Amino acid sequence: MNTQLRGMFAALITAMKDDQSFCPTRQKEVTKAVLSQGLDGLYVGGSSGESGLLNTKELLDQQGVVAEAAADQGKKLIAHVGAPNLRDSIALAQNAARLGYHGLSALPPHAYPFSDGEIISYYRELSAATNLPMIVYEVPVRTNRPLPLPVLSEILQLKNVAGIKFTSQDLFKFSQLKAVHPDKIFYFGFDEIYLSAGVLGADGGIGSTYNVMGKLYASLNTAINAGDLAEAQRLQEISQQFVSELLEVGVLPGIKAIMQARGIGAGPTRAPLCALSEKASEIAARMANDPRFTPWMVSK
């Protein structure tokens, strides 16, 4: 197992200017603030970073900005490089390798109803495009279908594939895969139930709400590893309260609004993601100052 990539990684948000264009200056500020929370690293350019709404040049630029901002932090960087076509995915992967990223990840292709064989071929070619470890991705909520266990198992055996980001509530499949591939890294992607996968042996997590509650998730993982189930349950309950209220706002707009209220300018989300309503803005501002959450929250 490539143990250097184990741990808790924020699925980094993308900072925008007020006109919704990518903002390098704000991205540097966001990157440094998120890394100050005691997390092990960042997962850059994924769904939480609005990657589906960014073009390839913006994603390439973001990789460079984040690498520069994180250069003196001693943290690990995983670049999400899953684009709608393999050519752009390879360009993103090779750029990340040149910039010194420590790993890659990619959604399975899902712009069309690709066959299992086409998905396996995609990961085979992408993982061979660099020497970086590849983290593959099971996320039925995004792809609209779970990959069968034999397909995931075959993908995990490809050259340079080091592990999987598992964002599915099928924890039986998670355990089955882990039993068959004990040498691989297993990340879990549902923040609000991380404890469930943690006690089943997850090697770390990758999550959106880690951007603003990173201290909580770092502490949750520490409690799990120490066998302190009572403390882990307490921390997971705080996470669930936070996520439940965030869903009223909208996850990505809410995270950015909370960051703004904490003194960190992340800008708006990009259309067609909706701007916050007045009520949602009030909820986000309240959450940013809620004593249940503030001991765990990011600050400038």
BELFEN-V58475 format. One record per residue. PHI is phi in whole degrees, 0 to 359 (none if undefined). PSI is psi in degrees with one decimal (* if undefined). Layout:
((PHI;PSI) (PHI;PSI))
This chain:
((none;138.7) (280;82.2) (294;-18.3) (296;-19.9) (263;3.3) (291;153.6) (127;-164.6) (252;122.5) (237;127.9) (286;131.3) (282;91.3) (300;134.5) (282;158.7) (260;127.9) (275;136.4) (239;154.9) (287;170.4) (298;-23.2) (270;10.8) (76;12.1) (273;156.5) (298;136.6) (240;101.0) (301;-38.6) (296;-48.5) (294;-34.2) (297;-38.2) (297;-43.3) (297;-45.9) (298;-45.6) (302;-48.1) (293;-38.5) (295;-44.9) (296;-40.5) (289;-17.2) (284;-2.1) (268;3.1) (90;14.0) (283;165.7) (275;-20.1) (173;-165.2) (231;146.0) (249;109.7) (253;132.1) (85;23.5) (265;-166.0) (300;-37.2) (294;-21.1) (268;15.8) (60;32.3) (299;-30.3) (291;-12.3) (252;2.7) (252;150.7) (272;170.7) (297;-38.8) (299;-42.3) (297;-39.5) (293;-39.0) (297;-44.3) (298;-42.6) (298;-41.1) (305;-44.1) (292;-42.2) (297;-44.5) (293;-42.0) (301;-41.8) (293;-44.2) (293;-29.4) (265;0.5) (302;-35.4) (257;15.7) (264;-14.4) (68;29.0) (249;163.6) (266;143.9) (238;126.1) (246;124.9) (264;122.1) (281;126.4) (235;15.1) (285;105.5) (251;167.0) (298;-20.1) (228;152.3) (297;-35.9) (299;-46.2) (292;-36.2) (300;-43.9) (294;-40.0) (299;-42.8) (295;-40.9) (295;-45.6) (291;-33.4) (295;-43.6) (298;-38.8) (297;-42.8) (297;-33.2) (279;-6.7) (91;19.6) (297;155.1) (266;-17.0) (196;168.3) (234;161.2) (209;161.2) (200;134.7) (301;149.2) (293;150.3) (299;135.8) (214;12.8) (292;-24.2) (226;168.1) (283;72.9) (294;148.8) (285;164.0) (302;-40.0) (296;-38.3) (293;-36.8) (292;-43.2) (299;-43.4) (298;-40.4) (302;-49.7) (292;-33.6) (297;-47.3) (289;-40.1) (292;-42.8) (291;-23.0) (274;-7.1) (285;-19.2) (218;177.1) (262;5.8) (285;148.1) (295;137.9) (254;132.1) (254;112.0) (279;179.3) (216;124.6) (248;111.1) (212;76.6) (304;-30.5) (296;-23.4) (263;-39.3) (268;-10.7) (72;10.0) (199;138.4) (284;142.9) (281;137.2) (299;151.5) (305;-44.9) (297;-33.7) (292;-47.1) (300;-40.0) (296;-40.6) (294;-41.0) (297;-40.0) (295;-16.1) (266;-1.0) (289;156.7) (304;133.8) (73;-3.0) (282;116.3) (259;-17.5) (177;-164.9) (217;140.0) (266;113.9) (254;102.9) (246;73.9) (209;149.0) (273;3.8) (278;79.0) (287;-18.4) (294;-45.0) (298;-40.4) (306;-48.7) (293;-39.1) (299;-45.7) (297;-42.0) (294;-36.4) (294;-37.2) (280;-28.9) (234;65.0) (293;-14.3) (272;-3.7) (264;161.3) (270;133.6) (240;111.2) (262;150.7) (244;142.3) (246;2.1) (261;105.5) (303;-42.9) (287;-11.7) (228;31.0) (304;-37.3) (305;-38.2) (301;-44.2) (282;-31.9) (300;-42.8) (286;-15.1) (269;4.0) (103;18.2) (304;141.2) (272;-5.4) (166;-179.9) (226;156.6) (226;116.4) (212;155.3) (290;-47.2) (287;-6.9) (297;-23.4) (304;-38.2) (246;-15.7) (235;33.4) (301;-36.5) (299;-37.7) (297;-47.1) (288;-33.5) (297;-41.4) (290;-36.8) (298;-45.6) (295;-38.3) (298;-42.8) (297;-41.7) (298;-47.0) (295;-27.7) (275;-4.3) (75;18.9) (268;81.6) (295;-37.9) (298;-44.5) (292;-39.7) (298;-41.8) (296;-40.3) (298;-45.2) (291;-38.5) (295;-34.9) (296;-38.0) (296;-43.1) (302;-44.0) (293;-37.9) (298;-43.4) (296;-47.9) (296;-40.6) (302;-43.5) (286;-34.3) (295;-34.6) (297;-25.1) (292;-25.2) (266;-39.0) (113;125.6) (300;-57.6) (289;-46.8) (300;-37.2) (294;-43.6) (299;-43.2) (293;-37.8) (293;-39.0) (295;-42.0) (301;-44.0) (301;-43.0) (293;-21.7) (267;7.4) (91;15.2) (242;114.2) (278;107.2) (254;-9.8) (76;-172.9) (276;171.9) (278;164.8) (265;136.0) (301;142.6) (271;11.0) (300;135.8) (284;143.6) (291;154.4) (292;137.2) (286;168.4) (300;-42.1) (296;-43.2) (296;-37.8) (297;-38.5) (295;-40.8) (297;-44.4) (297;-41.9) (296;-39.1) (294;-43.1) (299;-38.1) (296;-18.6) (238;14.5) (283;124.7) (297;-17.6) (292;-29.8) (252;-29.6) (300;-31.4) (297;-17.4) (251;1.5) (268;151.7) (296;150.3) (215;162.8) (290;*))
